[in-house]
């Protein structure tokens, strides 16, 4: 069984597309299982689809409440795509990779 068509098209497009740099900030709450899943999923997605073209900052809101307040974080885990614009936010453990890619403007919406 192969990959879903949108993911396959996205990967093919990346191979010949512009090499834009992506910047993400992932807010988590300590060393919880949910935080761990979100970190693993974010790293895996970035490595698979943006290898060598991304920066991923992990922020524990208990250690850096100032950053969380500045970004108006109400729940965690929350992933913010800071660059390229537009800014995008996604809440959850990032386990649905196709949904994550669509919400972060990395994969076009399919009807």
N, C-alpha and C positions, 0 to 999 in steps of 0.2 A: 504494500500500500504506500503510495507516494504522499508528498506534502500537499496540503490544500492549494488550489490554483492561485489564490491571491498571494500566499507566502512564496510560492515558487516564482511568480512574476516579480515580486518585490526583490527577491534575492538576485534574479537575473538583471533587474534594473540597477541594483546597487553595484554590480560588477562593472557596469559601464557608465554609471552616473557620476555626478559631481562628488567630490570627496570633502563634503562639509563636515566640520567638527561639531559634535554634540556635547552639551553640558547638562548633567543631571544632578539633582540633589534628592537623596532619599532620607526621609525622616522616619525614625524607628523609636520604639519605646523599650530601651534596655535590651537584655539578652533573653527575650521571650522566643518561643517557637515561631510565632507569627512574624516577628522581626527577622529571625533567621531565614525563614522561607522567602520573605520579601527581598532580603539581601542576595540570597542565592539566585532567585529568579531574575532580579535586575542585572546582576553580573552575567548570568548566562545569556540573557537577551542581548545585552550590549556586546558581548564577545561574539555571539553568533551573527548579529546583523550589522554591527558597527565597529568591528575589530580594528583597533589602531586609530579610531576616529572619535573617541568619546572620553569624557572625564566624568567619573561617578563619585560624588562625595556622599558619604554615609554620616548622618547626623543623629545622635541620640538626643532626643528632646529633654531628657533628664539632665544631661551634661551641658547642653547648649540651649537653654530655654530662650535666650535672646534671639537666636536665629529662628527658632520656631515662631516666636512672636512676630518677628520682622516679616516672615513669610505667611503669617496668619494661618498657622497650622492648627486645626481643630481636632483632627484624628490622625492616628498613625497605624500602619505605615502609609505615608504619602510620598509619591514620586513626583518631582517637578522637573519638567524639561525646560531649562532656562535658555538654551541656545540650540539651534537657531530659533528665532522668534516665529510664530507666536508662542508665548509661554503656555504650557499645558500642565495640568495636575491630574494625578490618578491615585485614588485611594484603594488600598487592599494589598494582598500579598503577591500580586502580579502573576498569578498562576495561569491565567488565560492569555497566552502570548499573543494570539491574534487580536483580541480586544485591546491589549496594551499597545500594540503596534498601531492600530487604528486611532486610538485616543491620543496618542503622542504624535500623530501626523507622520508616522513612518510607513504606513500602509494605507492606500486609498480605500475608502468605504465602498463596499460592493453592494449592489441592490439586492 
